[in-house]
Amino acid sequence: MRPLIAAVDLSAIRHNYAVAKRCAPGRQAFAVVKANAYGHGVREVVASLRGEADGFAVACLEEAAEVRALDDEARVLLLEGCFEPAEYQLAAQLGLDLVVQGVEQAEALLAAPLARPLSVWLKLDSGMHRLGFSPDALRHWHARLRGAAQVAELNLISHFACADLRGHTLNELQLEAFLDLLDLDFDQRSLANSAAILTMPASHMDWLRPGIMLYGATPLADLSAAELGLKPAMTLSAQLIAVREIAAGESVGYGATWEATRPSRIGTVSCGYADGYPLHAPSGTPVVVNGQRVPLAGRVSMDMLAVDLSDLPDARVGDPVELWGAQLPVDELAQACGTIGYELLTKVTARVPRRYLA
Ligand SMILES: *Cc1c(COP(=O)(O)O)cnc(C)c1O
């Protein structure tokens, strides 16, 4: 068996959900499980949070149907709404909470004959300019949807563009835009993602939407997951599958981009970019072998990568390697590679077996 697994600690996810809830006593929280629960496995994550989470949030109807099949009671929020008219009836059958983020969606909802009314979340474009109504348009659609046969609850939702950057001026402006609409009659309100949950209590409203923090990665540029009391959920583990000595001046890997400046011991690791390890990780990126950090050496291959074991003379074939996880925060690897923990976690590919710790 190929020695590469993504171990997922479900108790860490439950712990991190509890951290989110503790930040905002008395509020409810949609656990965001879009994109296969950020790569961790939506079935296992939902099953693990079942009964604990107040609700789940997903990106599309396909994901919502999967969550609903696992939990027939929790609220399930469709973050981008429906993409075509036929989806409204399905959303109603599944009893979803539905975002309405634009004119086309609002009109399609009002035209849909639904078996039962939906809990609707009108989305405000408070400044991110990706989805949602302007404040004036939102007032208009609030009036049109309030009392419509298709609408049970009418709620307000918006999303921060810069919540990871504490003190960014857009955060205040977006919060103000949201608060400015609260003279309207809404049943529920939701604004905060992970970063805002942790740093902007004024944004907590009725429903939190923690995503990345559930998985134990930091949503903030300047505070680590450990500093935030979050536990990493995923550890990507491989092994050394070959070890060799090379002479000074010899190179390693495709393109011969890494050259030994001294006689060197090179380890080959059973993980590559086809598993989701970033191709663009530069030489020197930390990799943990036998609990010790060693530098990546040369270009990452499809199924393998190489490390410089010169300072770890006892390392041998079969020794454990951690690409990220409990010993090397995914955020640290992401930073070394010019990306974010979100991308690394969601890009672990299907061929990497997940092993679950309850
Ligand atoms: C993905 C998403 C979230 C979760 O964001 P995190 O930064 O992962 O906490 C919250 N709200 C919306 C609308 C999202 O798309």
The ligand as an SDF file (V2000), in Angstrom:
LIG
                    3D

 15 15  0  0  0  0  0  0  0  0999 V2000
  -16.9100   29.9390    2.6070 C   0  0  0  0  0  0  0  0  0  0  0  0
  -17.7890   30.9420    3.2450 C   0  0  0  0  0  0  0  0  0  0  0  0
  -17.7540   31.1460    4.6310 C   0  0  0  0  0  0  0  0  0  0  0  0
  -16.7170   30.5240    5.5290 C   0  0  0  0  0  0  0  0  0  0  0  0
  -15.5580   31.3350    5.4560 O   0  0  0  0  0  0  0  0  0  0  0  0
  -14.2600   30.9990    6.3380 P   0  0  0  0  0  0  0  0  0  0  0  0
  -13.3310   32.1070    6.0090 O   0  0  0  0  0  0  0  0  0  0  0  0
  -13.7640   29.6740    5.8400 O   0  0  0  0  0  0  0  0  0  0  0  0
  -14.7100   30.9610    7.7330 O   0  0  0  0  0  0  0  0  0  0  0  0
  -18.6810   32.0100    5.1860 C   0  0  0  0  0  0  0  0  0  0  0  0
  -19.5810   32.6530    4.4150 N   0  0  0  0  0  0  0  0  0  0  0  0
  -19.6150   32.5080    3.0700 C   0  0  0  0  0  0  0  0  0  0  0  0
  -20.6170   33.2670    2.2810 C   0  0  0  0  0  0  0  0  0  0  0  0
  -18.7200   31.6590    2.4490 C   0  0  0  0  0  0  0  0  0  0  0  0
  -18.7490   31.5410    1.1120 O   0  0  0  0  0  0  0  0  0  0  0  0
  1  2  1  0
  2  3  1  0
  2 14  2  0
  3  4  1  0
  3 10  2  0
  4  5  1  0
  5  6  1  0
  6  7  2  0
  6  8  1  0
  6  9  1  0
 10 11  1  0
 11 12  2  0
 12 13  1  0
 12 14  1  0
 14 15  1  0
M  END
$$$$
